[in-house]
Amino acid sequence: MKKIVMKKTKKTSTTAAAYPWYTDQYLPVTLGYSILLLLLLPLLAGCVSKKEPSQDGVTTIVFKHGKIAGDPALFRKLIDRFEALNPDIKVKDETLPASTDEQHQFYVINLEGKSSDFDVLSMDVIWVPEFARTGQAG
């Protein structure tokens, strides 16, 4: 009986060569934030009506989010693309502390107090039911 031996080969990625910023480590994070921002874009547009445009007709909205894992330049590109598609809207992104406990506390305090310091927020998926139950998300 002949024994079959399989050799291990080194896995190489042609994607990494084509896109120097790409790594397998950051792909899930990058995709996650990309999908999140794309889901938030309609909300961004919906929040605009609450703000008064400035003298030049540009409305600035404030987007609060946690510290971006991975390359923050990719996140900025998504915001830049949104602004390019909506030239009358400027997004001011503000980073919250990296601690998710601090982010949660910030959102609870500001949403309960009906703060107008921000228009759009990015929250951890596990907080959605909690904020929905209290009527703070939606």
C-alpha positions as CSV (number, residue, x, y, z in Angstrom):
1,M,0.0,0.0,0.0
2,K,1.4,3.4,-1.0
3,K,1.4,6.1,1.7
4,I,0.3,9.6,0.6
5,V,2.1,12.5,2.1
6,M,0.7,16.0,1.9
7,K,3.1,18.9,2.0
8,K,2.1,22.1,3.8
9,T,2.4,25.1,1.7
10,K,2.7,28.7,2.8
11,K,-0.5,30.6,2.2
12,T,0.0,33.8,0.3
13,S,-2.5,36.5,-0.4
14,T,-2.6,38.4,-3.6
15,T,-5.0,40.8,-1.9
16,A,-2.3,42.0,0.5
17,A,0.0,42.8,-2.5
18,A,-2.7,44.8,-4.2
19,Y,-3.8,46.6,-1.1
20,P,-0.9,47.4,1.2
21,W,-3.3,48.5,4.0
22,Y,-5.0,45.1,4.0
23,T,-4.2,42.4,6.5
24,D,-6.1,39.3,7.5
25,Q,-6.0,40.6,11.1
26,Y,-7.9,43.8,10.3
27,L,-10.3,42.5,7.7
28,P,-13.2,41.6,10.1
29,V,-12.8,44.9,12.0
30,T,-12.7,46.9,8.8
31,L,-15.7,45.1,7.3
32,G,-17.6,45.5,10.6
33,Y,-17.0,49.2,10.7
34,S,-17.7,49.6,7.0
35,I,-21.1,47.8,7.3
36,L,-21.9,49.8,10.5
37,L,-21.2,53.1,8.8
38,L,-23.2,52.1,5.7
39,L,-26.1,51.2,8.0
40,L,-25.8,54.5,9.8
41,L,-25.7,56.6,6.6
42,P,-29.6,56.8,6.4
43,L,-29.7,57.8,10.0
44,L,-27.1,60.5,9.3
45,A,-29.3,61.9,6.6
46,G,-32.4,61.6,8.8
47,C,-30.7,63.6,11.7
48,V,-29.8,66.5,9.5
49,S,-33.3,68.0,9.5
50,K,-32.9,68.8,13.2
51,K,-29.9,71.1,12.6
52,E,-30.0,74.5,11.2
53,P,-27.7,75.0,8.2
54,S,-24.9,77.5,8.6
55,Q,-24.5,80.7,6.5
56,D,-22.9,78.8,3.7
57,G,-25.7,76.2,3.6
58,V,-23.6,73.4,5.1
59,T,-25.1,71.4,8.1
60,T,-22.6,69.9,10.5
61,I,-23.6,66.8,12.4
62,V,-21.7,65.3,15.3
63,F,-21.0,61.5,15.2
64,K,-19.8,60.0,18.5
65,H,-18.1,56.6,18.4
66,G,-15.6,54.5,20.3
67,K,-12.0,54.2,19.4
68,I,-11.6,52.6,16.0
69,A,-9.8,49.3,16.1
70,G,-7.5,48.9,13.1
71,D,-6.7,51.6,10.6
72,P,-8.7,54.8,11.4
73,A,-7.9,56.1,7.9
74,L,-10.4,53.6,6.5
75,F,-13.1,54.9,8.7
76,R,-12.3,58.5,7.7
77,K,-12.5,57.4,4.1
78,L,-16.1,56.3,4.7
79,I,-17.0,59.6,6.3
80,D,-15.3,61.5,3.4
81,R,-17.3,59.4,0.9
82,F,-20.5,60.3,2.7
83,E,-19.6,63.9,2.7
84,A,-18.8,63.8,-1.0
85,L,-22.2,62.2,-1.8
86,N,-23.9,64.8,0.5
87,P,-22.0,68.1,0.0
88,D,-24.4,70.0,2.2
89,I,-23.5,67.9,5.2
90,K,-20.3,68.0,7.2
91,V,-19.6,65.1,9.7
92,K,-17.6,66.0,12.8
93,D,-16.5,62.7,14.3
94,E,-15.6,62.6,17.9
95,T,-14.0,59.6,19.6
96,L,-15.1,58.5,23.0
97,P,-12.8,56.8,25.5
98,A,-11.6,53.3,24.5
99,S,-13.3,51.7,27.6
100,T,-16.7,50.3,26.6
101,D,-17.9,50.9,30.2
102,E,-17.1,54.6,29.8
103,Q,-18.8,54.7,26.4
104,H,-21.9,53.1,27.8
105,Q,-22.0,55.5,30.7
106,F,-21.7,58.4,28.3
107,Y,-24.6,57.2,26.2
108,V,-26.8,56.5,29.1
109,I,-26.3,59.9,30.7
110,N,-26.6,61.8,27.5
111,L,-29.6,59.9,26.1
112,E,-31.5,60.1,29.4
113,G,-30.7,63.8,29.5
114,K,-31.8,64.3,25.9
115,S,-28.5,65.9,25.1
116,S,-28.1,67.7,21.8
117,D,-24.3,67.5,21.9
118,F,-24.3,64.7,19.2
119,D,-26.6,63.6,16.4
120,V,-25.4,60.1,15.5
121,L,-23.8,57.4,17.7
122,S,-22.1,54.1,17.2
123,M,-23.0,51.6,20.0
124,D,-22.0,48.1,20.8
125,V,-24.6,45.7,19.4
126,I,-25.2,44.2,22.9
127,W,-26.5,47.6,24.1
128,V,-29.3,47.9,21.5
129,P,-32.0,45.9,23.4
130,E,-31.2,47.9,26.6
131,F,-31.6,51.3,24.9
132,A,-34.6,50.1,22.9
133,R,-36.4,48.9,26.1
134,T,-35.9,52.4,27.7
135,G,-37.0,54.2,24.5
136,Q,-33.5,55.7,24.0
137,A,-32.7,54.0,20.7
138,G,-34.8,54.1,17.7
